[in-house]
Amino acid sequence: MVINVEFLLLYIFLAFSLMLFMYSKKIYVGTAAMAAVMAFGITTQGVLFNFFGSHFFYSTGGRILSILDLALWSSFVFSFALSYFNKKFKEVHYSNLINRFGMGTWVAGTSICGILVDKQFNEWEFFVKIILCINVALWAFYIWICLRTLADVRNKRLTKSVHGVLLLTTVSTQSLVLFASTVYKGVPLFIDLVLITIGIAFYFVSAILIIKRYSSLGTWSIRTDWNNTNCILHGALSITGLACLVSHLLTNHSVMIIWFCSALVFLIVELIELYRLIDRINFYGWKRAILVYDVSQWSRVFTFAMFYTFTYLSGPNLYFISLIRKTIIISGIWLVLLLAIFEIGLVVKYLSGNHPTNLKRSSSDGIDPSF
């Protein structure tokens, strides 16, 4: 099989350049930084491919986007390894209990990169299979950490600090279903059933804890107490529905029920987000309310793109729902792209050092705000 040497060389150059930069600057990216990889990956695979078709996806431009995402993934893995060898891993990624759940982006980010490579570079199939095996082991380790951490959160009475990052347990689990289904066309139904059930169980546990947090706070501020990661409430449902669809575990009717629940939660959460945005603008002003980078904001790009992908592939039969679906497909792509471009702009501004420092959400989000 012929190897695309030019793309391989591009990947090596980009990945090595990013790794060299991180090594020279001793950059330890935040635990949830892989959310950027997830966002880029699902935007490429789920949004651009479905909207523009295979002509774009398999074109030079589409493959370059995948190489960029793969290089970013590799540099983040390098940064995680660098933190371990420099004895910073525990401080950066493990000491904060809620922050540990951000490791779920490592699994999901690896899954989406594996899917991109498998679909666009068939000659790298052996490499992808190795990555899948490693990712399964990483997921098992991550779930073990999460189970212990959930117990710690309960014992230490930290339920008032929980937020949508807990739902990465569901996202990471369902991403494995999608990854395995891409690499191996005949994944035993039992394996898909077990994984999807685990993901759903984590969703209910996490959602209950999040709802309990806000219902038990009494008076709370939408401006300071609502977290960016809460949008994963609908993103986790979307990826669950997509996993059920790809694995053929449920009927089309059952998948549509999940889509309806996802759409309903999407509407509720994003209305809250809109109200929060208005409140922040009124209090902080446009610049300090919007033009502030936080790694958790990548979760919004990912969840919007995931809902778009699920909507595109679910194909409802009812006319009213079909009309809503068509509207989402036609207009949603531009919203996702706008969010992605806007977030890239904030990253550039953040890395340039030209950003306010008094609105970082490391304490309220429970995650490291660094890229």
Secondary structure in CASP SS format (residue, H / E / C, confidence):
PFRMAT SS
TARGET T0000
AUTHOR 0000-0000-0000
METHOD secondary structure of the structure
MODEL  1
M C 1.00
V C 1.00
I C 1.00
N C 1.00
V H 1.00
E H 1.00
F H 1.00
L H 1.00
L H 1.00
L H 1.00
Y H 1.00
I H 1.00
F H 1.00
L H 1.00
A H 1.00
F H 1.00
S H 1.00
L H 1.00
M H 1.00
L H 1.00
F H 1.00
M H 1.00
Y H 1.00
S H 1.00
K H 1.00
K C 1.00
I C 1.00
Y C 1.00
V C 1.00
G C 1.00
T H 1.00
A H 1.00
A H 1.00
M H 1.00
A H 1.00
A H 1.00
V H 1.00
M H 1.00
A H 1.00
F H 1.00
G H 1.00
I H 1.00
T H 1.00
T H 1.00
Q H 1.00
G H 1.00
V H 1.00
L H 1.00
F H 1.00
N H 1.00
F H 1.00
F H 1.00
G C 1.00
S H 1.00
H H 1.00
F H 1.00
F H 1.00
Y C 1.00
S C 1.00
T H 1.00
G H 1.00
G H 1.00
R H 1.00
I H 1.00
L H 1.00
S H 1.00
I H 1.00
L H 1.00
D H 1.00
L H 1.00
A H 1.00
L H 1.00
W H 1.00
S H 1.00
S H 1.00
F H 1.00
V H 1.00
F H 1.00
S H 1.00
F H 1.00
A H 1.00
L H 1.00
S H 1.00
Y H 1.00
F H 1.00
N C 1.00
K C 1.00
K C 1.00
F H 1.00
K H 1.00
E H 1.00
V H 1.00
H H 1.00
Y H 1.00
S C 1.00
N C 1.00
L C 1.00
I H 1.00
N H 1.00
R H 1.00
F H 1.00
G H 1.00
M H 1.00
G H 1.00
T H 1.00
W H 1.00
V H 1.00
A H 1.00
G H 1.00
T H 1.00
S H 1.00
I H 1.00
C H 1.00
G H 1.00
I H 1.00
L H 1.00
V H 1.00
D H 1.00
K H 1.00
Q H 1.00
F C 1.00
N H 1.00
E H 1.00
W H 1.00
E H 1.00
F H 1.00
F H 1.00
V H 1.00
K H 1.00
I H 1.00
I H 1.00
L H 1.00
C H 1.00
I H 1.00
N H 1.00
V H 1.00
A H 1.00
L H 1.00
W H 1.00
A H 1.00
F H 1.00
Y H 1.00
I H 1.00
W H 1.00
I H 1.00
C H 1.00
L H 1.00
R H 1.00
T H 1.00
L H 1.00
A H 1.00
D H 1.00
V H 1.00
R H 1.00
N H 1.00
K C 1.00
R C 1.00
L C 1.00
T H 1.00
K H 1.00
S H 1.00
V C 1.00
H C 1.00
G H 1.00
V H 1.00
L H 1.00
L H 1.00
L H 1.00
T H 1.00
T H 1.00
V H 1.00
S H 1.00
T H 1.00
Q H 1.00
S H 1.00
L H 1.00
V H 1.00
L H 1.00
F H 1.00
A H 1.00
S H 1.00
T H 1.00
V H 1.00
Y C 1.00
K C 1.00
G C 1.00
V C 1.00
P C 1.00
L H 1.00
F H 1.00
I H 1.00
D H 1.00
L H 1.00
V H 1.00
L H 1.00
I H 1.00
T H 1.00
I H 1.00
G H 1.00
I H 1.00
A H 1.00
F H 1.00
Y H 1.00
F H 1.00
V H 1.00
S H 1.00
A H 1.00
I H 1.00
L H 1.00
I H 1.00
I H 1.00
K H 1.00
R H 1.00
Y H 1.00
S H 1.00
S H 1.00
L C 1.00
G C 1.00
T C 1.00
W C 1.00
S C 1.00
I C 1.00
R C 1.00
T C 1.00
D C 1.00
W C 1.00
N C 1.00
N H 1.00
T H 1.00
N H 1.00
C H 1.00
I H 1.00
L H 1.00
H H 1.00
G H 1.00
A H 1.00
L H 1.00
S H 1.00
I H 1.00
T H 1.00
G H 1.00
L H 1.00
A H 1.00
C H 1.00
L H 1.00
V H 1.00
S H 1.00
H C 1.00
L C 1.00
L C 1.00
T C 1.00
N H 1.00
H H 1.00
S H 1.00
V H 1.00
M H 1.00
I H 1.00
I H 1.00
W H 1.00
F H 1.00
C H 1.00
S H 1.00
A H 1.00
L H 1.00
V H 1.00
F H 1.00
L H 1.00
I H 1.00
V H 1.00
E H 1.00
L H 1.00
I H 1.00
E H 1.00
L H 1.00
Y H 1.00
R H 1.00
L H 1.00
I H 1.00
D H 1.00
R H 1.00
I H 1.00
N H 1.00
F H 1.00
Y H 1.00
G C 1.00
W H 1.00
K H 1.00
R H 1.00
A H 1.00
I H 1.00
L C 1.00
V C 1.00
Y C 1.00
D C 1.00
V H 1.00
S H 1.00
Q H 1.00
W H 1.00
S H 1.00
R H 1.00
V H 1.00
F H 1.00
T H 1.00
F H 1.00
A H 1.00
M H 1.00
F H 1.00
Y H 1.00
T H 1.00
F H 1.00
T H 1.00
Y H 1.00
L H 1.00
S H 1.00
G C 1.00
P C 1.00
N C 1.00
L C 1.00
Y H 1.00
F H 1.00
I H 1.00
S H 1.00
L H 1.00
I H 1.00
R H 1.00
K H 1.00
T H 1.00
I H 1.00
I H 1.00
I H 1.00
S H 1.00
G H 1.00
I H 1.00
W H 1.00
L H 1.00
V H 1.00
L H 1.00
L H 1.00
L H 1.00
A H 1.00
I H 1.00
F H 1.00
E H 1.00
I H 1.00
G H 1.00
L H 1.00
V H 1.00
V H 1.00
K H 1.00
Y H 1.00
L H 1.00
S C 1.00
G C 1.00
N C 1.00
H C 1.00
P C 1.00
T C 1.00
N C 1.00
L C 1.00
K C 1.00
R C 1.00
S H 1.00
S H 1.00
S H 1.00
D H 1.00
G C 1.00
I C 1.00
D C 1.00
P C 1.00
S C 1.00
F C 1.00
END
